[in-house]
């Protein structure tokens, strides 16, 4: 069971139809700075093409997504020096997938460990732009 796939907010962000901070964009993937900062430098790595679940990714997209997860992790460690980096991905409503476009969460842990679950303060676009500016200083090419 999956959330409705249309309209897809991530596709709208990638098409610049809705404001959102895009940290980096490659041929097959993009890194988005999420408004829900559940960790330090919380990013979403997404395929450019609309794919509902991880099972729908092509082999090339699989490799590109994982490479960007590693790049995102390096940027977060360089910018925030967290004790750890959390990486997670959900498929289907029972797994808590809320947006039907593959996205891998990458976030530095908060002081004391883990990430923040439950309700978090929603960051504004200027705030996520500032996070992106810091992360870009440490993002490997």
C-alpha positions as CSV (number, residue, x, y, z in Angstrom):
1,X,0.0,0.0,0.0
2,X,1.5,3.3,-1.1
3,X,0.6,7.0,-0.7
4,X,-1.1,8.7,-3.7
5,X,1.6,9.4,-6.4
6,X,0.1,12.5,-8.0
7,X,0.9,15.2,-7.6
8,X,4.4,14.4,-6.4
9,X,5.9,17.2,-4.3
10,X,9.4,16.0,-5.0
11,X,8.9,16.2,-8.7
12,X,7.5,19.7,-8.3
13,X,10.6,20.7,-6.2
14,X,12.9,19.3,-8.8
15,X,11.0,21.1,-11.6
16,X,11.3,24.4,-9.6
17,X,7.5,24.6,-9.5
18,X,7.6,24.9,-5.7
19,X,10.3,26.5,-3.6
20,X,12.7,24.0,-1.9
21,X,16.4,24.0,-1.2
22,X,18.3,21.7,-3.6
23,X,21.8,21.2,-2.2
24,X,23.1,19.4,-5.3
25,X,21.8,18.0,-8.6
26,X,23.5,15.4,-10.7
27,X,22.3,13.6,-13.9
28,X,20.3,11.0,-12.0
29,X,20.0,12.3,-8.5
30,X,19.5,15.4,-6.3
31,X,20.1,16.2,-2.7
32,X,17.3,18.2,-1.0
33,X,17.6,19.9,2.4
34,X,14.4,18.8,4.2
35,X,12.3,21.3,6.1
36,X,12.0,18.7,8.9
37,X,15.5,18.7,10.3
38,X,15.5,15.5,12.4
39,X,19.2,15.5,12.6
40,X,22.1,17.8,11.9
41,X,22.2,18.6,8.2
42,X,19.2,16.3,7.4
43,X,19.1,15.7,3.7
44,X,17.0,13.6,1.3
45,X,18.7,11.9,-1.7
46,X,16.2,11.4,-4.5
47,X,16.3,10.1,-8.0
48,X,15.5,12.8,-10.6
49,X,13.1,10.4,-12.4
50,X,9.9,9.7,-10.5
51,X,10.2,6.3,-8.8
52,X,7.8,5.3,-6.1
53,X,9.9,2.8,-4.2
54,X,13.4,1.6,-4.0
55,X,12.3,-1.5,-6.0
56,X,11.6,0.7,-9.0
57,X,15.1,2.2,-9.4
58,X,17.2,1.2,-12.4
59,X,20.6,-0.2,-11.8
60,X,22.2,3.2,-12.8
61,X,19.9,5.0,-10.4
62,X,20.7,2.5,-7.6
63,X,24.4,3.3,-7.9
64,X,23.8,7.0,-8.2
65,X,21.6,7.2,-5.2
66,X,24.1,5.2,-3.0
67,X,27.0,7.4,-4.3
68,X,25.1,10.5,-3.2
69,X,24.2,9.0,0.2
70,X,28.0,8.7,0.7
71,X,28.7,12.2,-0.6
72,X,25.9,13.6,1.7
73,X,27.4,11.7,4.7
74,X,30.8,13.3,4.0
75,X,29.3,16.8,3.7
76,X,27.4,16.3,7.0
77,X,30.5,15.0,8.8
78,X,32.6,17.9,7.5
79,X,30.0,20.6,8.4
80,X,28.8,19.3,11.7
81,X,31.2,16.7,13.0
82,X,28.3,14.6,14.5
83,X,29.0,11.5,16.6
84,X,27.2,9.4,13.9
85,X,25.3,9.6,10.6
86,X,21.9,8.0,10.3
87,X,20.6,6.7,7.0
88,X,17.1,5.4,6.5
89,X,14.6,4.8,3.7
90,X,10.9,3.7,3.8
91,X,8.7,1.9,1.2
92,X,5.0,1.8,1.5
93,X,2.6,3.3,4.1
94,X,3.1,0.5,6.6
95,X,6.9,1.4,6.5
96,X,6.0,5.1,7.1
97,X,6.6,6.3,3.5
98,X,4.8,9.6,3.3
99,X,5.9,10.8,-0.2
100,X,5.6,8.3,-3.0
101,X,9.0,9.2,-4.6
102,X,12.1,7.3,-3.4
103,X,14.0,9.3,-0.9
104,X,16.9,8.3,1.3
105,X,17.3,10.3,4.5
106,X,20.8,11.2,5.6
107,X,21.3,13.1,8.9
108,X,24.0,13.7,11.4
109,X,23.0,12.5,14.9
110,X,21.9,15.0,17.5
111,X,23.9,15.5,20.7
112,X,23.3,12.4,22.8
113,X,22.8,10.2,19.7
114,X,20.1,9.2,17.3
115,X,17.8,11.6,15.4
116,X,14.7,13.5,16.5
117,X,11.5,11.6,16.0
118,X,8.0,13.0,16.4
119,X,7.1,16.6,15.8
120,X,10.0,18.9,14.9
121,X,10.1,22.6,14.1
122,X,9.6,23.2,10.3
123,X,12.6,25.1,8.8
124,X,11.9,27.9,6.4
125,X,13.5,28.0,2.9
126,X,16.0,30.7,4.0
127,X,17.0,28.4,6.9
128,X,17.4,25.4,4.7
129,X,19.4,27.6,2.2
130,X,21.8,28.4,5.0
131,X,22.2,24.7,5.9
132,X,22.9,24.0,2.2
133,X,25.5,26.8,2.1
134,X,27.4,25.2,5.0
135,X,27.1,21.7,3.5
136,X,28.3,22.8,0.1
137,X,31.7,23.8,1.7
138,X,32.2,20.1,2.5
139,X,30.4,18.3,-0.4
140,X,32.8,16.1,-2.4
141,X,32.5,16.3,-6.1
